[in-house]
Amino acid sequence: MLTVAALVAPARGADDERVFPETYNQVPDRPRPPPLDDEIELLTLPKQHLVDVGPRALLVTRLAESEIDGRDTRISYDPAPGVGAAMRVIVHDYFQVGASWAWATHKLSIERGALGIDGSIEVNSVTSYALSVHLMPTLPIGDRVRLWASVGAGWGRHYYPPMHVTDGTGAWTVRDRAASFVDFPLGLGGMVELVPGWLSVDLDVLVAPGLPEDGSARIPIQAIDGTGGQREVGPIPGATVSFTQALGLSVLL
């Protein structure tokens, strides 16, 4: 058996014999590799910009219905400052999807005879808020400017606080009312990066035609006048179309 193994094993010459150091504490003769450079340049990946989000200052104008059931409403909404927030998701360089929230308080201009009341009417500001989503074809201009058009749909609500009436019967109050609305905002906008990759200033101009509003503010209601008699108070006109100018700052995420 040993004879076969010896025949099969290749013959090792004297020069092929491995040489081990006398001790493992002995430093090898081969030079060590050079130390790492402290100023080695690490690979950095560019920031991937996907979302813009931030607050907005608003100017909201709502055009009220001029007639209800063939009668002049004699009520209009004054332009109102407001606040809001917006978010844009960059789906593609040439397309974004957006969402926005808006809140404003409007004063009502009420002429004598409005709501079927022959007297003076005092009311605090009307509160409105709206939520909407937008599809936004986009045109990038260079690395720091984007322009877009937008088309969307929104839902919102008006809240009308109690009205205080003074007429020939004395002083009396009409209870608070509310109404909901659906509108379809169309607009143009753009942004410029103030701090590249981190912060931008935005501007949007929107017009939003709406469907007829629904709620207690849009129907006649009953009230008790100054003599204790029952009175019918007419509906408050809704907004047929709204205009919004929005100026905002966005954080680029």
Phi and psi in degrees as GROMACS dihedral restraints (atoms count N, CA, C in turn):
[ dihedral_restraints ]
;  ai    aj    ak    al  type     phi  dphi    fc
    3     4     5     6     1   -63.5    20    10
    4     5     6     7     1   -33.1    20    10
    6     7     8     9     1   -67.0    20    10
    7     8     9    10     1   -41.7    20    10
    9    10    11    12     1   -63.1    20    10
   10    11    12    13     1   -43.9    20    10
   12    13    14    15     1   -61.5    20    10
   13    14    15    16     1   -39.0    20    10
   15    16    17    18     1   -67.1    20    10
   16    17    18    19     1   -34.6    20    10
   18    19    20    21     1   -71.4    20    10
   19    20    21    22     1   -38.9    20    10
   21    22    23    24     1   -71.4    20    10
   22    23    24    25     1   -41.2    20    10
   24    25    26    27     1   -64.8    20    10
   25    26    27    28     1   135.9    20    10
   27    28    29    30     1   -68.1    20    10
   28    29    30    31     1   147.6    20    10
   30    31    32    33     1   -72.6    20    10
   31    32    33    34     1   134.1    20    10
   33    34    35    36     1  -103.7    20    10
   34    35    36    37     1   123.8    20    10
   36    37    38    39     1   -78.7    20    10
   37    38    39    40     1   168.8    20    10
   39    40    41    42     1   -65.8    20    10
   40    41    42    43     1   -30.7    20    10
   42    43    44    45     1   -77.2    20    10
   43    44    45    46     1   -19.0    20    10
   45    46    47    48     1   -85.7    20    10
   46    47    48    49     1    -4.1    20    10
   48    49    50    51     1   -70.8    20    10
   49    50    51    52     1   130.0    20    10
   51    52    53    54     1   -69.2    20    10
   52    53    54    55     1   142.0    20    10
   54    55    56    57     1  -109.6    20    10
   55    56    57    58     1   121.5    20    10
   57    58    59    60     1  -100.6    20    10
   58    59    60    61     1   147.8    20    10
   60    61    62    63     1   -64.2    20    10
   61    62    63    64     1   155.8    20    10
   63    64    65    66     1   -62.3    20    10
   64    65    66    67     1   -31.3    20    10
   66    67    68    69     1  -147.9    20    10
   67    68    69    70     1   151.3    20    10
   69    70    71    72     1   -74.2    20    10
   70    71    72    73     1    -8.3    20    10
   72    73    74    75     1   -83.0    20    10
   73    74    75    76     1    -8.3    20    10
   75    76    77    78     1   -73.3    20    10
   76    77    78    79     1   134.0    20    10
   78    79    80    81     1   -73.5    20    10
   79    80    81    82     1   127.7    20    10
   81    82    83    84     1   -63.1    20    10
   82    83    84    85     1   156.5    20    10
   84    85    86    87     1   -74.1    20    10
   85    86    87    88     1   -23.9    20    10
   87    88    89    90     1   -68.7    20    10
   88    89    90    91     1   140.8    20    10
   90    91    92    93     1   -70.1    20    10
   91    92    93    94     1   147.5    20    10
   93    94    95    96     1   -73.1    20    10
   94    95    96    97     1   152.2    20    10
   96    97    98    99     1   -66.6    20    10
   97    98    99   100     1   152.9    20    10
   99   100   101   102     1   -64.2    20    10
  100   101   102   103     1   148.9    20    10
  102   103   104   105     1   -65.8    20    10
  103   104   105   106     1   156.6    20    10
  105   106   107   108     1   -66.3    20    10
  106   107   108   109     1   142.0    20    10
  108   109   110   111     1   -73.8    20    10
  109   110   111   112     1   128.2    20    10
  111   112   113   114     1   -63.1    20    10
  112   113   114   115     1   -24.0    20    10
  114   115   116   117     1   -99.3    20    10
  115   116   117   118     1    30.3    20    10
  117   118   119   120     1   -62.9    20    10
  118   119   120   121     1   137.6    20    10
  120   121   122   123     1   -87.1    20    10
  121   122   123   124     1   119.3    20    10
  123   124   125   126     1   -87.5    20    10
  124   125   126   127     1   149.4    20    10
  126   127   128   129     1   -72.5    20    10
  127   128   129   130     1   127.5    20    10
  129   130   131   132     1  -115.1    20    10
  130   131   132   133     1   133.5    20    10
  132   133   134   135     1   -93.9    20    10
  133   134   135   136     1   139.6    20    10
  135   136   137   138     1   -66.2    20    10
  136   137   138   139     1   148.7    20    10
  138   139   140   141     1   -67.3    20    10
  139   140   141   142     1   132.6    20    10
  141   142   143   144     1   -95.0    20    10
  142   143   144   145     1   111.8    20    10
  144   145   146   147     1   -90.6    20    10
  145   146   147   148     1   116.8    20    10
  147   148   149   150     1  -121.6    20    10
  148   149   150   151     1   -30.8    20    10
  150   151   152   153     1  -137.1    20    10
  151   152   153   154     1   139.7    20    10
  153   154   155   156     1  -114.3    20    10
  154   155   156   157     1   134.8    20    10
  156   157   158   159     1  -149.9    20    10
  157   158   159   160     1   141.5    20    10
  159   160   161   162     1   176.0    20    10
  160   161   162   163     1   173.2    20    10
  162   163   164   165     1   -82.6    20    10
  163   164   165   166     1   163.2    20    10
  165   166   167   168     1  -141.8    20    10
  166   167   168   169     1   146.5    20    10
  168   169   170   171     1   -99.8    20    10
  169   170   171   172     1   136.6    20    10
  171   172   173   174     1  -122.8    20    10
  172   173   174   175     1   153.5    20    10
  174   175   176   177     1  -126.6    20    10
  175   176   177   178     1   116.3    20    10
  177   178   179   180     1  -115.2    20    10
  178   179   180   181     1   127.9    20    10
  180   181   182   183     1  -121.5    20    10
  181   182   183   184     1   125.3    20    10
  183   184   185   186     1  -117.8    20    10
  184   185   186   187     1   128.5    20    10
  186   187   188   189     1   -93.3    20    10
  187   188   189   190     1   118.7    20    10
  189   190   191   192     1   -83.1    20    10
  190   191   192   193     1   156.3    20    10
  192   193   194   195     1   -58.6    20    10
  193   194   195   196     1   134.5    20    10
  195   196   197   198     1   -86.4    20    10
  196   197   198   199     1   -24.0    20    10
  198   199   200   201     1  -138.6    20    10
  199   200   201   202     1   145.4    20    10
  201   202   203   204     1  -133.5    20    10
  202   203   204   205     1   121.9    20    10
  204   205   206   207     1    55.1    20    10
  205   206   207   208     1    37.5    20    10
  207   208   209   210     1    79.9    20    10
  208   209   210   211     1     4.5    20    10
  210   211   212   213     1  -113.1    20    10
  211   212   213   214     1   139.4    20    10
  213   214   215   216     1   -62.7    20    10
  214   215   216   217     1   134.6    20    10
  216   217   218   219     1   -77.7    20    10
  217   218   219   220     1   -34.2    20    10
  219   220   221   222     1    59.4    20    10
  220   221   222   223     1    28.2    20    10
  222   223   224   225     1  -132.5    20    10
  223   224   225   226     1   136.9    20    10
  225   226   227   228     1  -138.5    20    10
  226   227   228   229     1   157.5    20    10
  228   229   230   231     1   -97.3    20    10
  229   230   231   232     1   128.1    20    10
  231   232   233   234     1   -77.0    20    10
  232   233   234   235     1   146.6    20    10
  234   235   236   237     1   -55.7    20    10
  235   236   237   238     1   144.3    20    10
  237   238   239   240     1  -136.5    20    10
  238   239   240   241     1   140.1    20    10
  240   241   242   243     1   -73.7    20    10
  241   242   243   244     1   156.6    20    10
  243   244   245   246     1  -155.4    20    10
  244   245   246   247     1   179.3    20    10
  246   247   248   249     1  -130.8    20    10
  247   248   249   250     1   161.3    20    10
  249   250   251   252     1  -166.6    20    10
  250   251   252   253     1  -173.8    20    10
  252   253   254   255     1  -149.3    20    10
  253   254   255   256     1   152.4    20    10
  255   256   257   258     1  -142.6    20    10
  256   257   258   259     1   151.2    20    10
  258   259   260   261     1  -135.8    20    10
  259   260   261   262     1   137.9    20    10
  261   262   263   264     1  -126.3    20    10
  262   263   264   265     1   131.0    20    10
  264   265   266   267     1  -107.5    20    10
  265   266   267   268     1   122.9    20    10
  267   268   269   270     1   -83.7    20    10
  268   269   270   271     1   102.6    20    10
  270   271   272   273     1   -80.8    20    10
  271   272   273   274     1   -36.8    20    10
  273   274   275   276     1  -154.6    20    10
  274   275   276   277     1   161.8    20    10
  276   277   278   279     1   -54.9    20    10
  277   278   279   280     1   -27.9    20    10
  279   280   281   282     1  -112.8    20    10
  280   281   282   283     1    17.4    20    10
  282   283   284   285     1  -157.3    20    10
  283   284   285   286     1   134.2    20    10
  285   286   287   288     1  -131.2    20    10
  286   287   288   289     1   158.0    20    10
  288   289   290   291     1  -119.8    20    10
  289   290   291   292     1   132.0    20    10
  291   292   293   294     1  -125.1    20    10
  292   293   294   295     1   162.4    20    10
  294   295   296   297     1  -143.7    20    10
  295   296   297   298     1   145.3    20    10
  297   298   299   300     1  -145.9    20    10
  298   299   300   301     1   156.9    20    10
  300   301   302   303     1  -132.0    20    10
  301   302   303   304     1   138.2    20    10
  303   304   305   306     1  -136.6    20    10
  304   305   306   307     1   143.2    20    10
  306   307   308   309     1  -140.0    20    10
  307   308   309   310     1   133.7    20    10
  309   310   311   312     1  -151.8    20    10
  310   311   312   313     1   159.8    20    10
  312   313   314   315     1  -124.6    20    10
  313   314   315   316     1   124.0    20    10
  315   316   317   318     1  -111.0    20    10
  316   317   318   319     1   139.3    20    10
  318   319   320   321     1   -87.6    20    10
  319   320   321   322     1   144.6    20    10
  321   322   323   324     1   -98.4    20    10
  322   323   324   325     1   132.7    20    10
  324   325   326   327     1   -94.7    20    10
  325   326   327   328     1   115.3    20    10
  327   328   329   330     1  -119.2    20    10
  328   329   330   331     1   119.8    20    10
  330   331   332   333     1   -87.1    20    10
  331   332   333   334     1   158.6    20    10
  333   334   335   336     1   -61.0    20    10
  334   335   336   337     1   135.5    20    10
  336   337   338   339     1    96.6    20    10
  337   338   339   340     1    -9.3    20    10
  339   340   341   342     1   -66.6    20    10
  340   341   342   343     1   149.9    20    10
  342   343   344   345     1    63.4    20    10
  343   344   345   346     1    13.5    20    10
  345   346   347   348     1    76.4    20    10
  346   347   348   349     1    21.4    20    10
  348   349   350   351     1  -112.9    20    10
  349   350   351   352     1   121.7    20    10
  351   352   353   354     1   -94.0    20    10
  352   353   354   355     1    75.7    20    10
  354   355   356   357     1  -175.5    20    10
  355   356   357   358     1  -175.4    20    10
  357   358   359   360     1   -88.9    20    10
  358   359   360   361     1   144.2    20    10
  360   361   362   363     1  -127.2    20    10
  361   362   363   364     1   126.8    20    10
  363   364   365   366     1  -116.2    20    10
  364   365   366   367     1   136.5    20    10
  366   367   368   369     1  -150.4    20    10
  367   368   369   370     1   142.9    20    10
  369   370   371   372     1   -73.0    20    10
  370   371   372   373     1   176.3    20    10
  372   373   374   375     1   -62.6    20    10
  373   374   375   376     1   145.0    20    10
  375   376   377   378     1   -85.5    20    10
  376   377   378   379     1   130.2    20    10
  378   379   380   381     1   -95.6    20    10
  379   380   381   382     1   135.0    20    10
  381   382   383   384     1  -132.0    20    10
  382   383   384   385     1   145.1    20    10
  384   385   386   387     1  -142.8    20    10
  385   386   387   388     1   156.3    20    10
  387   388   389   390     1  -150.5    20    10
  388   389   390   391     1   144.4    20    10
  390   391   392   393     1  -119.6    20    10
  391   392   393   394     1   137.3    20    10
  393   394   395   396     1  -148.8    20    10
  394   395   396   397     1   157.6    20    10
  396   397   398   399     1  -122.0    20    10
  397   398   399   400     1   152.0    20    10
  399   400   401   402     1  -138.6    20    10
  400   401   402   403     1   142.5    20    10
  402   403   404   405     1  -103.1    20    10
  403   404   405   406     1   131.7    20    10
  405   406   407   408     1  -133.9    20    10
  406   407   408   409     1    90.9    20    10
  408   409   410   411     1   -59.9    20    10
  409   410   411   412     1   135.6    20    10
  411   412   413   414     1  -128.2    20    10
  412   413   414   415     1   144.4    20    10
  414   415   416   417     1  -121.4    20    10
  415   416   417   418     1   105.9    20    10
  417   418   419   420     1   -76.3    20    10
  418   419   420   421     1   137.9    20    10
  420   421   422   423     1  -123.2    20    10
  421   422   423   424     1   105.5    20    10
  423   424   425   426     1    67.9    20    10
  424   425   426   427     1  -156.6    20    10
  426   427   428   429     1   -95.0    20    10
  427   428   429   430     1   -10.8    20    10
  429   430   431   432     1  -125.5    20    10
  430   431   432   433     1     2.2    20    10
  432   433   434   435     1  -129.7    20    10
  433   434   435   436     1   137.6    20    10
  435   436   437   438     1  -135.4    20    10
  436   437   438   439     1   138.0    20    10
  438   439   440   441     1  -118.5    20    10
  439   440   441   442     1   150.3    20    10
  441   442   443   444     1  -152.0    20    10
  442   443   444   445     1   157.8    20    10
  444   445   446   447     1  -107.9    20    10
  445   446   447   448     1   157.3    20    10
  447   448   449   450     1  -142.0    20    10
  448   449   450   451     1   145.7    20    10
  450   451   452   453     1  -139.1    20    10
  451   452   453   454     1   136.4    20    10
  453   454   455   456     1  -158.0    20    10
  454   455   456   457     1  -168.9    20    10
  456   457   458   459     1  -142.0    20    10
  457   458   459   460     1   145.8    20    10
  459   460   461   462     1  -143.7    20    10
  460   461   462   463     1   162.3    20    10
  462   463   464   465     1  -132.0    20    10
  463   464   465   466     1   141.1    20    10
  465   466   467   468     1  -153.2    20    10
  466   467   468   469     1  -176.7    20    10
  468   469   470   471     1  -150.9    20    10
  469   470   471   472     1   141.4    20    10
  471   472   473   474     1  -107.3    20    10
  472   473   474   475     1   136.6    20    10
  474   475   476   477     1  -119.3    20    10
  475   476   477   478     1   125.6    20    10
  477   478   479   480     1  -109.4    20    10
  478   479   480   481     1   115.6    20    10
  480   481   482   483     1   -69.3    20    10
  481   482   483   484     1   170.5    20    10
  483   484   485   486     1   -55.1    20    10
  484   485   486   487     1   143.6    20    10
  486   487   488   489     1  -103.6    20    10
  487   488   489   490     1   136.8    20    10
  489   490   491   492     1  -108.5    20    10
  490   491   492   493     1   119.4    20    10
  492   493   494   495     1  -110.2    20    10
  493   494   495   496     1   139.9    20    10
  495   496   497   498     1  -128.5    20    10
  496   497   498   499     1   118.3    20    10
  498   499   500   501     1  -143.3    20    10
  499   500   501   502     1  -161.5    20    10
  501   502   503   504     1   -64.7    20    10
  502   503   504   505     1   -18.8    20    10
  504   505   506   507     1   -89.9    20    10
  505   506   507   508     1    -9.5    20    10
  507   508   509   510     1   119.5    20    10
  508   509   510   511     1  -155.1    20    10
  510   511   512   513     1  -103.9    20    10
  511   512   513   514     1   135.2    20    10
  513   514   515   516     1  -152.3    20    10
  514   515   516   517     1   171.1    20    10
  516   517   518   519     1  -126.1    20    10
  517   518   519   520     1   139.7    20    10
  519   520   521   522     1  -104.0    20    10
  520   521   522   523     1   127.8    20    10
  522   523   524   525     1   -62.7    20    10
  523   524   525   526     1   163.6    20    10
  525   526   527   528     1   -69.2    20    10
  526   527   528   529     1   154.3    20    10
  528   529   530   531     1  -141.0    20    10
  529   530   531   532     1   171.4    20    10
  531   532   533   534     1  -152.8    20    10
  532   533   534   535     1   165.4    20    10
  534   535   536   537     1  -156.7    20    10
  535   536   537   538     1   147.9    20    10
  537   538   539   540     1  -107.4    20    10
  538   539   540   541     1   154.9    20    10
  540   541   542   543     1  -143.6    20    10
  541   542   543   544     1   156.4    20    10
  543   544   545   546     1  -122.4    20    10
  544   545   546   547     1   130.3    20    10
  546   547   548   549     1  -134.7    20    10
  547   548   549   550     1   175.4    20    10
  549   550   551   552     1  -134.0    20    10
  550   551   552   553     1    86.4    20    10
  552   553   554   555     1   -69.6    20    10
  553   554   555   556     1   134.7    20    10
  555   556   557   558     1  -124.2    20    10
  556   557   558   559     1   140.0    20    10
  558   559   560   561     1  -165.8    20    10
  559   560   561   562     1   178.4    20    10
  561   562   563   564     1  -129.1    20    10
  562   563   564   565     1   148.3    20    10
  564   565   566   567     1  -159.8    20    10
  565   566   567   568     1   177.2    20    10
  567   568   569   570     1  -169.6    20    10
  568   569   570   571     1   166.6    20    10
  570   571   572   573     1  -144.5    20    10
  571   572   573   574     1   152.2    20    10
  573   574   575   576     1  -129.8    20    10
  574   575   576   577     1   130.0    20    10
  576   577   578   579     1   -75.4    20    10
  577   578   579   580     1   119.3    20    10
  579   580   581   582     1   -81.0    20    10
  580   581   582   583     1   -45.2    20    10
  582   583   584   585     1  -114.2    20    10
  583   584   585   586     1   107.1    20    10
  585   586   587   588     1   -51.3    20    10
  586   587   588   589     1   125.9    20    10
  588   589   590   591     1    80.7    20    10
  589   590   591   592     1    -0.2    20    10
  591   592   593   594     1  -135.0    20    10
  592   593   594   595     1   -38.0    20    10
  594   595   596   597     1  -145.9    20    10
  595   596   597   598     1   138.0    20    10
  597   598   599   600     1  -136.1    20    10
  598   599   600   601     1   160.0    20    10
  600   601   602   603     1  -108.5    20    10
  601   602   603   604     1   136.0    20    10
  603   604   605   606     1  -123.3    20    10
  604   605   606   607     1   151.7    20    10
  606   607   608   609     1  -139.2    20    10
  607   608   609   610     1   130.4    20    10
  609   610   611   612     1  -130.9    20    10
  610   611   612   613     1   141.0    20    10
  612   613   614   615     1  -125.4    20    10
  613   614   615   616     1   122.7    20    10
  615   616   617   618     1  -129.4    20    10
  616   617   618   619     1   144.8    20    10
  618   619   620   621     1  -124.9    20    10
  619   620   621   622     1   134.9    20    10
  621   622   623   624     1  -133.2    20    10
  622   623   624   625     1    94.4    20    10
  624   625   626   627     1   -68.4    20    10
  625   626   627   628     1   146.3    20    10
  627   628   629   630     1  -126.2    20    10
  628   629   630   631     1   160.1    20    10
  630   631   632   633     1   -78.5    20    10
  631   632   633   634     1   162.9    20    10
  633   634   635   636     1   -55.7    20    10
  634   635   636   637     1   136.6    20    10
  636   637   638   639     1   -78.9    20    10
  637   638   639   640     1   159.1    20    10
  639   640   641   642     1  -133.9    20    10
  640   641   642   643     1   135.5    20    10
  642   643   644   645     1   151.2    20    10
  643   644   645   646     1  -179.7    20    10
  645   646   647   648     1   -64.7    20    10
  646   647   648   649     1   -23.4    20    10
  648   649   650   651     1   -73.3    20    10
  649   650   651   652     1   -15.4    20    10
  651   652   653   654     1  -101.3    20    10
  652   653   654   655     1     8.7    20    10
  654   655   656   657     1  -130.2    20    10
  655   656   657   658     1   155.7    20    10
  657   658   659   660     1   -65.0    20    10
  658   659   660   661     1   144.6    20    10
  660   661   662   663     1  -130.1    20    10
  661   662   663   664     1   166.8    20    10
  663   664   665   666     1  -100.8    20    10
  664   665   666   667     1   144.0    20    10
  666   667   668   669     1  -141.3    20    10
  667   668   669   670     1   162.2    20    10
  669   670   671   672     1  -104.0    20    10
  670   671   672   673     1   121.1    20    10
  672   673   674   675     1   -82.9    20    10
  673   674   675   676     1  -171.8    20    10
  675   676   677   678     1   -66.8    20    10
  676   677   678   679     1   -19.0    20    10
  678   679   680   681     1   -98.1    20    10
  679   680   681   682     1     1.7    20    10
  681   682   683   684     1    89.3    20    10
  682   683   684   685     1     3.3    20    10
  684   685   686   687     1   -83.8    20    10
  685   686   687   688     1   160.1    20    10
  687   688   689   690     1   -88.1    20    10
  688   689   690   691     1   133.6    20    10
  690   691   692   693     1  -126.7    20    10
  691   692   693   694     1   144.8    20    10
  693   694   695   696     1   -95.6    20    10
  694   695   696   697     1   128.9    20    10
  696   697   698   699     1  -109.4    20    10
  697   698   699   700     1   128.1    20    10
  699   700   701   702     1   -70.8    20    10
  700   701   702   703     1   170.3    20    10
  702   703   704   705     1   -71.6    20    10
  703   704   705   706     1   150.1    20    10
  705   706   707   708     1   -86.9    20    10
  706   707   708   709     1   132.9    20    10
  708   709   710   711     1   -67.9    20    10
  709   710   711   712     1   141.4    20    10
  711   712   713   714     1   -86.8    20    10
  712   713   714   715     1   176.5    20    10
  714   715   716   717     1   -93.8    20    10
  715   716   717   718     1   123.2    20    10
  717   718   719   720     1   -79.0    20    10
  718   719   720   721     1   -30.7    20    10
  720   721   722   723     1  -153.7    20    10
  721   722   723   724     1   147.6    20    10
  723   724   725   726     1  -125.7    20    10
  724   725   726   727     1   146.5    20    10
  726   727   728   729     1  -120.7    20    10
  727   728   729   730     1   135.7    20    10
  729   730   731   732     1  -134.3    20    10
  730   731   732   733     1   129.6    20    10
  732   733   734   735     1  -110.6    20    10
  733   734   735   736     1   129.4    20    10
  735   736   737   738     1  -128.5    20    10
  736   737   738   739     1   129.2    20    10
  738   739   740   741     1  -121.9    20    10
  739   740   741   742     1   126.0    20    10
  741   742   743   744     1  -145.5    20    10
  742   743   744   745     1   170.9    20    10
  744   745   746   747     1  -116.8    20    10
  745   746   747   748     1   138.9    20    10
  747   748   749   750     1  -127.0    20    10
  748   749   750   751     1   140.0    20    10
  750   751   752   753     1   -90.4    20    10
  751   752   753   754     1   131.2    20    10
  753   754   755   756     1   -95.3    20    10
  754   755   756   757     1   113.9    20    10
